[in-house]
Amino acid sequence: MTQQADAVREVVGPVVETAGLYLEEVTVTRAGSASVVRITIDLPDDALGSLDSDRLGDASRAMSAALDEDDVVAGAYTLEISTPGTSRPLTELRHYKRARTRLVTLKMMDGERVEGRLTDVLDDGDGDVLVLDGESRIPLGDVRRGKVEVELKKLDAQDAEVSELGESAGEDTDDDSDGAGSYNATEGHPGRNEEG
């Protein structure tokens, strides 16, 4: 991580924590004369579901204000804030915890592939164990890598439910059903970062 990304992490970390969220990743790159600050946030390990767009927007505005106040990014910058989404490979214990209830494919150390619904992640005393389909137990140490599978039938059902709720509540429902969301803090948000 670059020194500037570390400085950004120090400023936004407490803001993310206060919002009850988890700071996944921070990168800072140059794009011409401006910088691009990319921040990935997520729900805590024990939470199920996706980070909704309202909560993402609130956290984004708070992080933008904190960055402007502390002035840790020199000059103009664009702030991009997103959630990991389903395309993120499952590489850490917390990723597996966040993937509970989702269909996953695991590539095992011995080359075997295992697929099933991840129902729980437990510490059985000998290490962390992934519970698939409610009964199959796989030691996390035996897994080389994992990924969440996108379920079209499940998405269709969620879209129908969200549409029905949105129509009855009269609300705009533009949540991304795979858990990936993004918020560009430069849109309609006052602050020094609009210069970029």
Secondary structure in CASP SS format (residue, H / E / C, confidence):
PFRMAT SS
TARGET T0000
AUTHOR 0000-0000-0000
METHOD secondary structure of the structure
MODEL  1
M C 1.00
T C 1.00
Q H 1.00
Q H 1.00
A H 1.00
D H 1.00
A H 1.00
V H 1.00
R H 1.00
E H 1.00
V H 1.00
V H 1.00
G H 1.00
P H 1.00
V H 1.00
V H 1.00
E H 1.00
T H 1.00
A C 1.00
G C 1.00
L C 1.00
Y E 1.00
L E 1.00
E E 1.00
E E 1.00
V E 1.00
T E 1.00
V E 1.00
T E 1.00
R E 1.00
A E 1.00
G C 1.00
S C 1.00
A E 1.00
S E 1.00
V E 1.00
V E 1.00
R E 1.00
I E 1.00
T E 1.00
I E 1.00
D E 1.00
L C 1.00
P C 1.00
D C 1.00
D C 1.00
A C 1.00
L C 1.00
G C 1.00
S C 1.00
L C 1.00
D C 1.00
S H 1.00
D H 1.00
R H 1.00
L H 1.00
G H 1.00
D H 1.00
A H 1.00
S H 1.00
R H 1.00
A H 1.00
M H 1.00
S H 1.00
A H 1.00
A H 1.00
L H 1.00
D H 1.00
E H 1.00
D H 1.00
D C 1.00
V C 1.00
V C 1.00
A C 1.00
G C 1.00
A C 1.00
Y E 1.00
T E 1.00
L E 1.00
E E 1.00
I E 1.00
S E 1.00
T C 1.00
P C 1.00
G C 1.00
T C 1.00
S C 1.00
R C 1.00
P C 1.00
L E 1.00
T C 1.00
E C 1.00
L H 1.00
R H 1.00
H H 1.00
Y H 1.00
K H 1.00
R H 1.00
A C 1.00
R C 1.00
T C 1.00
R C 1.00
L E 1.00
V E 1.00
T E 1.00
L E 1.00
K E 1.00
M E 1.00
M C 1.00
D C 1.00
G C 1.00
E C 1.00
R E 1.00
V E 1.00
E E 1.00
G E 1.00
R E 1.00
L E 1.00
T E 1.00
D E 1.00
V E 1.00
L E 1.00
D E 1.00
D C 1.00
G C 1.00
D C 1.00
G C 1.00
D E 1.00
V E 1.00
L E 1.00
V E 1.00
L E 1.00
D C 1.00
G C 1.00
E C 1.00
S E 1.00
R E 1.00
I E 1.00
P E 1.00
L H 1.00
G H 1.00
D H 1.00
V E 1.00
R E 1.00
R E 1.00
G E 1.00
K E 1.00
V E 1.00
E C 1.00
V C 1.00
E C 1.00
L H 1.00
K H 1.00
K H 1.00
L H 1.00
D H 1.00
A H 1.00
Q H 1.00
D H 1.00
A H 1.00
E H 1.00
V H 1.00
S H 1.00
E H 1.00
L H 1.00
G H 1.00
E H 1.00
S H 1.00
A H 1.00
G C 1.00
E C 1.00
D C 1.00
T C 1.00
D C 1.00
D C 1.00
D C 1.00
S C 1.00
D C 1.00
G C 1.00
A C 1.00
G C 1.00
S E 1.00
Y E 1.00
N E 1.00
A C 1.00
T C 1.00
E C 1.00
G C 1.00
H C 1.00
P C 1.00
G C 1.00
R H 1.00
N H 1.00
E H 1.00
E H 1.00
G C 1.00
END
